[in-house]
């Protein structure tokens, strides 16, 4: 297809529409080809990744990188492979498989630990898979290895994902001694028929309530409960019954996630797809839940309380990396790490472990700026100029972004004042809005995407010529509706009067 600059000169609007179609969310670098993939990455040997960390940590030490530093531990095993799940997870196929994985994870800790001497992590996240699907003995050994390899700072958030079918009181005791202060309990649904059809093995209402009772024995642990709506076979009445029951448990936070059959989910691999009617039904269920949780003593978080109220409750690692460009060391297969000003990378498929290779996207300071601006404008609808200056040392209008932001302002898509760059949603066609921010992609990033998707882009351009720009924008709106929708609710300080 030629270089990125040639493509932009030929038909920049079509190219931006195509970039929005293959990457409709705020991920930068874009995760095209499926969640948790990095198909635009280049192969890096182990030594190159270690050198990137050496440079990135030196920048952090000298105050030239954000202070946030997160540690993510991925435990990929599950009791069963739920049909709705798109995360990198698997069911162990042979005896000793999880034990062998633990040994490889410990070796990976040893590989990186020497670079992190003198540094402490301000967030530790155990994700999966199902991290609670581990024996008590192996969990004790994993936590001991982490203590020996890395320092966790005072006040760090330690977050653990658990399923009620595999959580035990002893595991909670071990985790609390490590510093656990937030636990996410993945309930998803309590409907037995839906659990069976989604192949979510081992979960029962009694087991879920028992797990909640165990967590409540540890007053310093904030409880988050995850639910899903729009699952195949799930009725609105069944879903709202689940919501009401979870509200009675009084967790500190509830997340409600809309069913999203992404490419790696079993339901998608088996040919399942959502109709527009399915999506409409799920959106109506979300709206009904929104009214119900408010009546039962919960509400959405408010913008101004984030630092004061949400610091203990929110996923701090997500905020540090996505919002504030912190660095993240991830251990385990199929997950991303970020070294500020250096790269994003993940283990190359089939080469996981201490001796394996990686797929990486070089990510210098200008790319960090682009990713920061894209995330804040797309997700939060505004970019704070003072925060940008504190992070990058320059005003966004004085950086490589300046021309693009001014162009968007001239087209009526942005409003710029002394404090903010605002990206209002009203009055702009959502398809046009989705494509507009793709002009923030760097030429180097576009070239990487075209190297993988060039033929698809040519076919897309031909279709745009056939159907016209307005119809192309409508298709983008449909594409964006496929994206993941999540809502979260905080417990009020006291239950409402009945």
Buried (B, 14 or more C-beta within 10 A) or exposed (E): BEEBEEBBEEBEBBBBBBBBBBBBBBBBBBBBBBBBBBBBBBEBEBEBBBBBBEBBBEBBEEEEBBEBBBBBBBBBBBBBBBBBBBBBBEBBEEEEEBBEBBEBBBEBBEBBBEBBEEBEBBBBBBBBBBBBBBBEEBBBBBBEBBEEBBBBEEEBBBBBBBBBBBBBBEBBBBBBEBBBBBBBBBBBBBBEEBBEBBBBBEBEBEBBBBBBEBBEEBEEBBBBBBBBBBBBEBBBEBBBBBBBBBBEBBBBBBBBBBBBBBEBBBBBEEEBEBEEEBBEBBBEBBEBBBEBBBEBBBEEBEEEEBEEBBEBBBBBBBBBBBBBBBBBBBBBBBBBBBBBBBBBBBBBBEBBBBEBBBBBBBBEBBBBBBBBBBBBBBEEEBBBBEBBEEBBEBEBBEBBBEEBBEEBBEEEBBEBEEEBBBBEEEEBBBBBBBBBBBBBBBEBBBBBBBEBBBEBBBEBBEBBEEEEBEEBBBBBBEBBBBEEBEBBBBBEEEEEEE
